[in-house]
Amino acid sequence: MKAIGKNIVINKIEEEVTTDSGLLLSSKDRSDMRYQKGEVFLTGSDVLNLNVGDKIYYDTRQCYTLVIDGEARTVIQERDVVVVL
């Protein structure tokens, strides 16, 4: 498997967030949040600033999910990465 151009294949990282009042929110409960954490699985041939294994935050409105070899993988473009941790 190989990503083409500026495409990046990532694995979503499920995060739990605790509100100020102590409520524990899963990622499904946080559907109003636009950005989500992920880990880079593959980078395309034209991606310059990311490496496999990098932890990132990306725009969830600009992604799509594919099932590859029985695993759900998310595909985004390099421009949709907002933060590299």
N, C-alpha and C positions, 0 to 999 in steps of 0.2 A: 504494500500500500504506500502511496506517495501523494502528498498534498501538492497542488499545482499553484503557481503564481504567488499571490499575496494571501492565500487561504491558510488558515491555521486550524488544526484539529485539536480539540481540548477535551479534557474530562472535567465535568462539573464537580465542584467541591461543595458538599452540603454543609451549610453553616447554621448554627443556632445562635439566636440573638436574645439577650435578656433585656426587657424594657426597664425603665426607671422604677416601675412599680413591682418588678420581680417576675413578670410573666415571661415564660420561655417560648419564643417563636421559632418555628421551623421555616425552611425556605419556602414551603407552600403557603404558610401564613403571611409571608412577607411579599406577596405578589405585587404590591405597589412599589417595591424597590426596583429601580431600573437596572442596577449593576449587580453582578454576581461574581463570585470567586471561582476560578478554574485553574487547572494545571495543563500546561502545553504538552500535548502528546506527539504531534508532528507539526513541522513548519513547512510551508511551501518554498519553492525554489527562489522566490523573489523576496522573502522575508529576511530583513537584515538585523533587526534589533531584539529578536527573541530566540531563546534556545529551548530545546526539549527539557522539561522539568521545571521551567519557570512558573512561578505562581503569579496569576494576573487577576485583575478585575476587568470585566468586559460588559458591553452594552447588550442586554438580553433581548432588546427589540430588534437587533440586527443579526440574529443567529438562527440556525436551523439544526435539527438533530437527525442523524442517520444511524441505522443499526448496521454495524460493520463487524463481521465475525461474531455475531451474537451479543455484541456490546453496544450500548447507546453512546454515541460520540457526538459532540457538538462542533459545528463548523462555523467559524467566523472569519472576517477579514482582518488584516493587520490594523487597519484604521479604526476598528471597533474596540481595540484594547485601550483602556483608559489609564491603568496603573500596572506597573510591573513591581512585584514585591521583592 
